[in-house]
């Protein structure tokens, strides 16, 4: 006979590793959900004797920049006299600049790709990244008009 809802039970918590839980939900006679007494997390019953199921690989739900075709050969050697800069979309970059991207790692700016984009080589991959537009690429501000006194 399985424990009733509200009863204490031994289970392994995925968050903190604690073993003491409270039964929260049952389906028929099977325990469906438990709550960890230490961290308060809810999960399915997982005892130390049960074997973990294999999970499907996680699908990343983030947009990645488009890849540059491999036929484009504009390799530029990194300028070692300049320090590695943290990548920020609000900055401008020159060919040879070394940048540290939070997802792709360290790369070298190869060439401007026009319209506020740069081509960057990260190891064997090439990516198009956004950068701040130059003042020549920005639209002109609208003319300011002032009310006239009559």
C-alpha positions as a printed NumPy array, in Angstrom:
array([[  0.   ,   0.   ,   0.   ],
       [  1.482,   3.369,  -1.01 ],
       [  1.554,   6.413,   1.279],
       [ -1.381,   8.825,   1.149],
       [ -1.28 ,  12.487,   0.073],
       [  0.454,  14.558,   2.773],
       [  2.589,  11.658,   4.012],
       [  6.382,  11.79 ,   4.222],
       [  8.33 ,   9.72 ,   1.714],
       [ 11.928,   9.131,   0.727],
       [ 12.764,  10.46 ,  -2.735],
       [ 15.771,  12.088,  -4.372],
       [ 15.399,  15.818,  -5.119],
       [ 16.766,  16.943,  -8.494],
       [ 17.52 ,  20.438,  -7.21 ],
       [ 19.182,  19.979,  -3.826],
       [ 19.717,  16.228,  -3.482],
       [ 17.64 ,  15.996,  -0.275],
       [ 15.719,  12.762,   0.319],
       [ 12.742,  13.729,   2.515],
       [  9.628,  14.751,   0.615],
       [  5.86 ,  15.078,   1.062],
       [  3.419,  13.322,  -1.282],
       [  1.462,  16.033,  -3.124],
       [ -0.518,  14.151,  -5.793],
       [ -1.479,  10.584,  -6.646],
       [ -3.036,   8.997,  -9.725],
       [ -4.833,   5.89 ,  -8.583],
       [ -2.448,   4.154,  -6.229],
       [  0.681,   5.61 ,  -7.906],
       [  2.417,   8.698,  -6.484],
       [  2.432,  11.35 ,  -9.215],
       [  4.155,  14.325,  -7.568],
       [  6.176,  15.085,  -4.441],
       [  7.499,  18.256,  -2.794],
       [ 10.993,  18.521,  -1.314],
       [ 10.998,  19.527,   2.356],
       [ 14.363,  21.297,   1.991],
       [ 14.054,  23.476,  -1.137],
       [ 10.3  ,  23.339,  -1.773],
       [ 10.703,  22.04 ,  -5.333],
       [  7.99 ,  19.895,  -6.935],
       [  8.814,  16.881,  -9.119],
       [  7.804,  13.321,  -9.925],
       [  8.66 ,  10.587,  -7.477],
       [ 12.263,   9.534,  -7.864],
       [ 13.567,   7.031,  -5.354],
       [ 17.222,   6.177,  -4.958],
       [ 16.494,   2.677,  -6.293],
       [ 14.806,   3.925,  -9.471],
       [ 16.897,   4.412, -12.557],
       [ 16.821,   7.829, -14.169],
       [ 15.179,   7.992, -17.571],
       [ 17.178,   9.214, -20.517],
       [ 16.047,  12.638, -21.59 ],
       [ 15.871,  13.914, -25.122],
       [ 18.513,  16.558, -25.774],
       [ 17.31 ,  20.027, -24.871],
       [ 16.324,  22.2  , -27.8  ],
       [ 17.712,  25.682, -27.533],
       [ 15.156,  28.353, -28.146],
       [ 17.444,  31.246, -28.948],
       [ 18.108,  32.966, -32.175],
       [ 21.563,  32.506, -33.57 ],
       [ 23.179,  34.757, -36.055],
       [ 23.234,  33.491, -39.63 ],
       [ 26.33 ,  31.686, -40.736],
       [ 28.499,  33.231, -43.406],
       [ 29.074,  30.964, -46.416],
       [ 32.42 ,  29.161, -46.275],
       [ 33.286,  30.405, -49.768],
       [ 33.955,  33.895, -48.367],
       [ 37.697,  33.957, -47.677],
       [ 38.631,  37.21 , -45.965],
       [ 40.742,  35.808, -43.137],
       [ 42.497,  38.53 , -41.167],
       [ 45.185,  37.948, -38.587],
       [ 44.293,  39.176, -35.105],
       [ 45.9  ,  42.437, -33.99 ],
       [ 47.776,  41.29 , -30.869],
       [ 48.668,  44.87 , -29.902],
       [ 45.015,  45.504, -28.961],
       [ 43.34 ,  43.806, -25.97 ],
       [ 40.447,  41.366, -26.289],
       [ 37.198,  43.349, -26.092],
       [ 33.918,  42.073, -24.71 ],
       [ 31.358,  41.931, -27.534],
       [ 28.663,  44.573, -27.278],
       [ 26.168,  45.404, -29.987],
       [ 26.503,  49.114, -29.162],
       [ 30.194,  49.302, -30.155],
       [ 32.036,  49.513, -33.484],
       [ 34.787,  47.075, -34.51 ],
       [ 37.653,  47.092, -37.007],
       [ 39.171,  44.147, -38.913],
       [ 41.709,  42.415, -36.668],
       [ 39.912,  43.295, -33.414],
       [ 39.672,  40.385, -30.987],
       [ 36.321,  40.017, -29.271],
       [ 34.951,  37.761, -26.531],
       [ 31.359,  36.721, -27.273],
       [ 29.289,  35.24 , -24.395],
       [ 28.01 ,  32.333, -26.534],
       [ 30.517,  31.772, -29.348],
       [ 33.715,  32.455, -27.365],
       [ 36.742,  34.395, -28.564],
       [ 36.861,  35.501, -32.189],
       [ 38.545,  37.824, -34.674],
       [ 36.712,  40.492, -36.681],
       [ 37.418,  39.768, -40.349],
       [ 35.49 ,  42.414, -42.243],
       [ 32.587,  44.811, -42.081],
       [ 29.505,  43.269, -43.682],
       [ 27.633,  46.541, -44.194],
       [ 24.508,  47.926, -42.598],
       [ 25.745,  47.612, -39.019],
       [ 27.115,  44.069, -39.27 ],
       [ 30.554,  42.507, -39.013],
       [ 31.93 ,  39.142, -40.063],
       [ 33.686,  37.369, -37.172],
       [ 35.689,  34.127, -37.224],
       [ 35.236,  31.903, -34.155],
       [ 37.622,  28.998, -34.682],
       [ 36.353,  27.217, -37.817],
       [ 32.985,  29.037, -37.817],
       [ 32.187,  32.426, -39.269],
       [ 29.27 ,  34.465, -37.941],
       [ 27.588,  37.734, -38.808],
       [ 27.161,  39.897, -35.724],
       [ 25.512,  43.252, -35.266],
       [ 27.48 ,  46.343, -34.342],
       [ 26.656,  50.006, -33.851],
       [ 25.954,  51.803, -37.107],
       [ 28.234,  54.62 , -38.146],
       [ 26.852,  58.137, -38.211],
       [ 26.827,  57.974, -42.045],
       [ 24.482,  54.956, -41.915],
       [ 22.049,  56.505, -39.433],
       [ 19.014,  58.322, -40.8  ],
       [ 19.085,  62.096, -40.521],
       [ 17.002,  63.46 , -37.659],
       [ 13.831,  65.274, -38.691],
       [ 14.131,  69.049, -38.842],
       [ 13.024,  70.798, -35.695],
       [ 10.33 ,  73.374, -36.081],
       [  9.599,  76.029, -33.534],
       [  6.308,  77.862, -33.135],
       [  6.401,  81.429, -34.345],
       [  4.946,  84.237, -32.358],
       [  2.319,  86.302, -34.103]])
